[in-house]
Amino acid sequence: MNWIKLNHPQQLTQLLADSNERPVLIFKHSSRCSISRAALDRLERNWKADEVGQIDQYFLDLLSSRDISNQIEQLFQVDHESPQVLIVDKGKVIYHRSHFEIDYRNLRSTLKSA
């Protein structure tokens, strides 16, 4: 996966603008959480760029950027969880899951219908 590190609050403005052109994925990760590591590994292991099309993939390290996670929660009205994945399309969250509900096949289906 080609992660874009989400570590500046100003990136949220660009992320929103980009979501009007193509879907955007955000993965919120805690390096202190074994469930988060497992969900990330499973997603990266199954990810096939040719199956999901053009999508920006943002990676948020919660230990260093919890303030950005709080802004995401407020902006999109989606409660914070960790790990958590969100798909933003045209400025709105069209999919979000956490923990072991993070599933590549469901993400792929959502992206194909976006």
N, C-alpha and C positions, 0 to 999 in steps of 0.2 A: 504494500500500500504506500502511496505517496503522501505521507502526513504533512500537513501544514501546522506548525506549532501555533496554538492559540494562546498567546501570552501577553497581549496588549488589548485593553478594552476597546481601543479604536478599531481593531479588526472586526468587531461585531458589526460596525457600520458597513464595512466592505462585504462581509459575509451576507448581510441582508440584501445588499445590492446585487451580489452575485447570484443569490437564490432566485432572482427574477429571470436570469438567463439559463440556469441549470440548478438541479437540486444540490444541496450542501449537506454533508454528513458531519456531525460533531460526536466525538467519542470522549466522554469524561472518565478519566482514569485515576485511580489512586494506587501508587506504587507500594503502599503498605497493605494492600488488600489482595489476598490470594484469589478471591473470586474475580476481582477486576483483572488480574493477570491472566487467569484462565479464559475469561470472556474475550479479552484482547487477542490472546494467542489463537483461540478458535476462529475469531473473525479474520485475522490476518492469514491464517492457514487456508481458509476456504475462499478468500476474496479472489475474484477473477474480473479484472478490469473490463475485459471484452463482454462480460455478461451484464454489467451494471451501467455501462455507458460513461459519458463524461460527468464526473461528479468531483467537487472539491471535498477533500477529507481533512477535517480539522481535528487535532488532538489536543485535549486540554488536560494538563497535569494539575490535578486538584491540590496537591500539596504546595505548589508554588503559585497557583492562580485561583484560589477559592473565590476571590472577589469577582472574577469573570464568571464563574459558575453561578454566583448569586445574581449577576446581571442577566445571565441567560434565563434563569428561573423567573425573574421579574419580566423580562422582555417577552417571553413566550408563554408565560403562565403554566409552566410545567415544573412540578415539584422536583427539587434536587434529589438525585440518587447517585450511588456509585457502586459499580460502574454504570454508565448510562450512555445510550446512543440516541441521537435525535436526527431526523431528516427534516430539513427546512426547504420548502419549495414555495416560491413567490411570497416570501416573507412570513410564512406560517409553518408551524410544525405539523407535518402530516403523518409522522410516525415517531414514537419514542418507546423505548423498552429499557429495562435494567436487569442487572444480574444475569442469571442463566436464561432469561427470556430474550437475550440478544442472540439473534439467529440470522445467519447469512441468507438462508433461503427466503425468509420473510422480508429482509431488507431488499433483496434482489426483486422480489415481487412488487414491493412498494415502489421501487425506483422505476421499474418497467411501466408501471401504470401512471407515473407522475408526468 
